Amino acid sequence: MQTTPDDVLIGRIANGDRLAMQVLYARHHVRVYRFVLRLVRNEATAEDLISEVFLDVWRQAGKFEGRSQVSTWLLSIARFKALSALRKRGEAELDDKVAEAIVDTADDPQATLEKKDTAAILRNALTALSAEHREIVDLVYYHEKSVEEVAEIVGIPEATVKTRMFYARKKLSEVLKAQGIERGWP
């Protein structure tokens, strides 16, 4: 079951397969949690929203049409729930300090130490971006989503995603260059 594709898991979840739900949750909950946490800036709220996201997956799996990847669908649900929670709270900015505190369980201590300086510089540079630009950068580079998928998740045209990426990369390049890093963005 560990190697079962996500879309097959969704089909099994639609038929009430709890093990498939556990596998899907284990595979995606950390990524979705981090994404939500960057939006809502509150760990308890993010945990509640993750529960809601996966409860929706359990209830709505039969409605998944397969027009996008399952991870895109999950992030779309998570984004909608996070924005709804923010509207209720009246806040709309990302909090990079909370995001910095999230431990990446995929890296061992040595890899984390090697990435520390570069990551700190990049996180600092990301704070210079607007919330809209940070969201696009987050989805494209951290969640490895395509322009089409980002457009679907955020609910904007693909051209707008490309424009935001252009200006986000330009701003990051300027900020990193000011810190002495000539080639700041690939």
C-alpha positions as CSV (number, residue, x, y, z in Angstrom):
1,M,0.0,0.0,0.0
2,Q,3.0,2.3,0.6
3,T,3.8,2.5,-3.1
4,T,0.1,2.8,-4.3
5,P,-0.4,6.0,-6.3
6,D,-2.3,8.8,-4.7
7,D,-5.2,8.6,-7.2
8,V,-5.7,4.9,-6.5
9,L,-5.7,5.7,-2.7
10,I,-8.4,8.3,-3.3
11,G,-10.5,5.7,-5.1
12,R,-10.1,3.3,-2.2
13,I,-10.9,6.1,0.3
14,A,-14.1,6.8,-1.6
15,N,-15.0,3.1,-1.0
16,G,-14.4,3.5,2.8
17,D,-10.9,2.1,2.9
18,R,-9.4,3.4,6.2
19,L,-5.9,2.0,5.5
20,A,-5.8,4.0,2.3
21,M,-6.7,7.1,4.2
22,Q,-4.0,6.4,6.7
23,V,-1.4,6.0,3.9
24,L,-2.6,9.2,2.2
25,Y,-2.5,11.1,5.5
26,A,1.0,9.8,6.3
27,R,2.2,10.7,2.9
28,H,0.9,14.3,2.8
29,H,0.1,15.7,6.2
30,V,3.5,17.3,7.0
31,R,3.6,19.1,3.7
32,V,0.0,20.3,4.0
33,Y,0.5,21.3,7.6
34,R,3.5,23.4,6.8
35,F,1.7,25.1,4.0
36,V,-1.3,25.9,6.2
37,L,1.0,27.0,9.1
38,R,2.7,29.5,6.8
39,L,-0.7,31.0,6.0
40,V,-2.4,31.0,9.4
41,R,0.6,31.7,11.7
42,N,-0.8,29.6,14.5
43,E,0.1,26.0,15.3
44,A,-3.2,25.1,17.0
45,T,-5.2,26.5,14.1
46,A,-3.1,24.8,11.6
47,E,-3.6,21.4,13.3
48,D,-7.3,22.0,13.4
49,L,-7.4,22.9,9.7
50,I,-5.3,19.8,8.8
51,S,-7.9,17.6,10.6
52,E,-10.6,19.4,8.6
53,V,-8.7,19.0,5.3
54,F,-8.4,15.2,5.7
55,L,-11.9,14.9,7.0
56,D,-13.0,16.6,3.8
57,V,-10.9,14.2,1.8
58,W,-12.6,11.2,3.6
59,R,-16.0,12.7,2.9
60,Q,-15.3,14.0,-0.6
61,A,-13.0,11.4,-2.1
62,G,-15.8,10.2,-4.4
63,K,-16.0,13.6,-6.0
64,F,-12.3,13.8,-6.9
65,E,-12.2,14.0,-10.7
66,G,-8.5,13.4,-11.2
67,R,-8.1,16.6,-13.3
68,S,-5.1,17.5,-11.1
69,Q,-2.7,15.7,-8.8
70,V,-4.0,14.6,-5.4
71,S,-1.4,16.9,-3.7
72,T,-2.7,19.8,-5.7
73,W,-6.3,19.0,-4.6
74,L,-5.1,18.7,-1.0
75,L,-3.3,22.0,-1.1
76,S,-6.4,23.6,-2.7
77,I,-8.6,22.4,0.1
78,A,-6.1,23.5,2.7
79,R,-5.7,26.9,1.2
80,F,-9.4,27.5,1.1
81,K,-9.8,26.5,4.7
82,A,-6.8,28.6,5.8
83,L,-8.1,31.7,4.0
84,S,-11.5,31.1,5.6
85,A,-9.9,30.9,9.0
86,L,-7.9,34.1,8.3
87,R,-11.0,35.9,7.3
88,K,-12.6,34.9,10.5
89,R,-9.6,36.2,12.5
90,G,-9.2,39.2,10.3
91,E,-5.5,38.5,9.5
92,A,-4.0,38.0,6.1
93,E,-0.2,38.0,6.4
94,L,2.2,35.1,6.4
95,D,4.5,34.7,9.5
96,D,8.0,33.6,8.5
97,K,9.1,33.4,12.1
98,V,6.7,30.5,12.7
99,A,7.6,28.9,9.4
100,E,11.3,29.0,10.4
101,A,10.5,27.1,13.6
102,I,9.2,24.1,11.7
103,V,11.7,21.3,11.8
104,D,12.2,19.5,8.4
105,T,12.1,15.8,9.4
106,A,13.4,14.8,6.0
107,D,16.9,16.2,6.7
108,D,19.4,14.7,9.2
109,P,21.3,17.0,11.6
110,Q,24.3,17.2,9.3
111,A,22.2,18.2,6.3
112,T,20.3,20.7,8.4
113,L,23.6,22.3,9.6
114,E,24.9,22.6,6.1
115,K,21.7,24.3,4.9
116,K,21.4,26.6,7.9
117,D,23.3,29.6,6.6
118,T,21.8,29.5,3.1
119,A,18.3,28.8,4.4
120,A,18.5,31.7,6.9
121,I,19.7,34.1,4.2
122,L,16.9,32.9,1.8
123,R,14.2,33.1,4.6
124,N,15.3,36.6,5.4
125,A,15.1,37.5,1.7
126,L,11.7,36.0,1.4
127,T,10.3,38.4,4.1
128,A,11.0,41.2,1.6
129,L,8.3,39.7,-0.7
130,S,4.6,40.6,-0.6
131,A,2.2,37.9,0.8
132,E,1.0,37.1,-2.8
133,H,4.6,36.6,-4.1
134,R,5.6,34.5,-1.1
135,E,2.6,32.2,-1.6
136,I,3.6,31.7,-5.3
137,V,7.2,31.0,-4.4
138,D,6.1,28.6,-1.6
139,L,3.9,26.6,-3.9
140,V,6.4,26.5,-6.9
141,Y,9.7,25.9,-5.1
142,Y,8.7,24.2,-1.8
143,H,5.7,22.3,-3.0
144,E,7.1,21.7,-6.5
145,K,3.8,22.7,-8.1
146,S,3.6,23.7,-11.8
147,V,2.3,27.0,-13.0
148,E,-1.0,25.3,-13.9
149,E,-1.4,23.7,-10.5
150,V,-0.5,27.0,-8.7
151,A,-3.1,28.8,-10.8
152,E,-5.7,26.2,-9.8
153,I,-4.8,26.3,-6.1
154,V,-4.7,30.1,-5.8
155,G,-7.6,30.7,-8.2
156,I,-5.8,33.1,-10.6
157,P,-4.9,32.9,-14.3
158,E,-1.6,31.2,-15.3
159,A,-0.3,34.4,-16.7
160,T,-0.7,36.0,-13.3
161,V,1.2,33.2,-11.6
162,K,4.0,33.7,-14.2
163,T,4.0,37.5,-13.6
164,R,4.1,37.1,-9.8
165,M,7.0,34.6,-10.2
166,F,8.9,37.0,-12.4
167,Y,8.6,39.9,-9.9
168,A,9.2,37.6,-6.9
169,R,12.4,36.3,-8.4
170,K,13.5,39.8,-9.4
171,K,13.0,41.1,-5.8
172,L,14.8,38.1,-4.3
173,S,17.7,38.6,-6.6
174,E,17.9,42.3,-5.6
175,V,17.8,41.4,-1.9
176,L,20.3,38.6,-2.2
177,K,22.7,40.8,-4.3
178,A,22.5,43.5,-1.6
179,Q,23.7,40.8,0.9
180,G,26.6,39.9,-1.2
181,I,25.2,36.9,-3.0
182,E,25.6,37.5,-6.8
183,R,23.6,34.5,-8.0
184,G,20.8,34.4,-5.6
185,W,18.1,32.6,-7.7
186,P,18.6,29.8,-10.2
